[in-house]
Every structure is written in C-alpha cells, then in structure tokens.
Amino acid sequence: MGTILKTTLLGLFFGTFGTTLGGILGIVIKRNSNKFLSFILSFASGLMMSIICFDLIPEALGISNIYSIVLGIIIGIISMVFCDIIVQKKFNGNVTATTEKDNLLKTGIIVSIGLAIHNFPEGLAIGSGFGASLSLGLGLAIAICLHDIPEGISMSVPMKNGGMKKSKVIYYVILSGVTTGIGAFFGAIIGSISETVIAICLSFAAGAMLYIVSGELIPESNKLYKGRMSAIGNMIGFIIGIFATTI
C-alpha cells in the first residue's frame, strides 16, 4: 500500500507541477512567443518518442509477447482518439459565445476539460511505469511533466484574456492536473497484478503517447511556427531522451 501511495503522490506532483508552471507562465508572460511555444511542444514530442522507443516498448517486450504489446498500443491509441472525440464534438458543440472575451473564456474551459481527460492515461503510464522500474517511472513522469507545460500555457492564456481572475485560472490549471494522480493510482494497482498486465499498461501508455506526439504535439508545433525551431526542438528532445533512458 505504501508503494501505491508513493506512486500516486509522484503522479499527482508531476501532473500538477507541469500544468501549474505552464499556467503561471501563461499569466506572467505578457507576449507569448509562438517560436518559444513551438520549441517546447516539439522538444516534448522528441522526448516522448525516446521514452516510447527506448523505454516503454523494450521494457514491455522484455516481460511479455508481441501480441500483448500490440494490443496495448492499439487500446492506448483508441482511448486517446475517444478522448479527442469527447472534447471536440461534445464540448465544442456546446460553445455559443456572444463576444470575443466569452469565446476566449470558454475556449480555456474546453482546453481544461480536455487536459483533465488526457491526463488520466498519462497518470496510468506513470503508475505502470513505476510498476516496471523506478527509472522508467521517473523518466515517464518527467517527460509528461514537460509535455504539460505548454498545455498549461494553452489553458491559462485564453482564460486570462477572457477576463477570468488570475487566482481562479491557477485553480483550474491545478485541478486539471489532479487526474494524473488518479491515473497513477490505478496504474499502480493494475500493474501489481501480473507482468503481462504491466506489459499491456506500458504498451497502452506507448500508444497513448504516440497519439499525443503524432496527433497533437507535432501538428500544433508546426502550426505555431513554420521555421526550423520545431524540428530542432524535436531532435534535441529525442537526443536528450536517449541519454535519459540509458542512465
């Protein structure tokens, strides 16, 4: 029980720290640089790809068969697609803004709901990662923490510009990261059942992160800035990720 509690607290810390830091940056920085945001997004994508290629998949293959790994990856991808459908179709369909400020405010709220949904499988990844090894769990937690920084920025900026009080913005930003701790709790419990379950959880995390990288981070990074900074950030993140996974 002590291990599950520690994993939950670590997931909660890293999940809320990244989004909160991003939220504070979004409030403090007067003029947000698209070039900087693009670099952060692409850096996080490169780091996450290293975690997928050199940690999650090899670790899962070491304790189970290829069929379990492929199944977990597919489930992870489908779960993230389902999360996107919920946010884009259901919640976006309810937005009927009358003014630009209302539109910005509701956009920020939609983003916060999306982050809360997306953070659960990320917490599941952390929980199952710690179930496999301490280094893998910490590597995943740090990568997800970095990934959450630009997401916190993307949440706080429209809320701030929509007229919401700064204290309330930070409150919602922190709240969106709590689901990471919940996911870590369930990941730690599920991962303690058997090695096959741990392998499926790890590959599930790989699939979820693969979707986040290819479906969100890279496209958004390229949309923000068309120059080479996006590619440079991606390569730097990938290289640093290689070093991180070999330590």
Secondary structure, DSSP 4 states (H G I P E B T S, - for coil): -HHHHHHHHHHHHHHHHHHHHHHHHHHH-SS--HHHHHHHHHHHHHHHHHHIIIIIHHHHHHHS-HHHHHHHHHHHHHHHHHHHHIIIIIIGGG---SSHHHHHHHHHHHHHHHHHHHHHHHHHHHHHHHHH-HHHHHHHHHHHHHHHHHHHHHHHHHHHHTT--HHHHHHHHHHHHHHHHHHHHHHHHHHTT-HHHHHHHHHHHHHHHHHHIIIIIHHHHHHH--STHHHHHHHHHHHHHHHHHH-
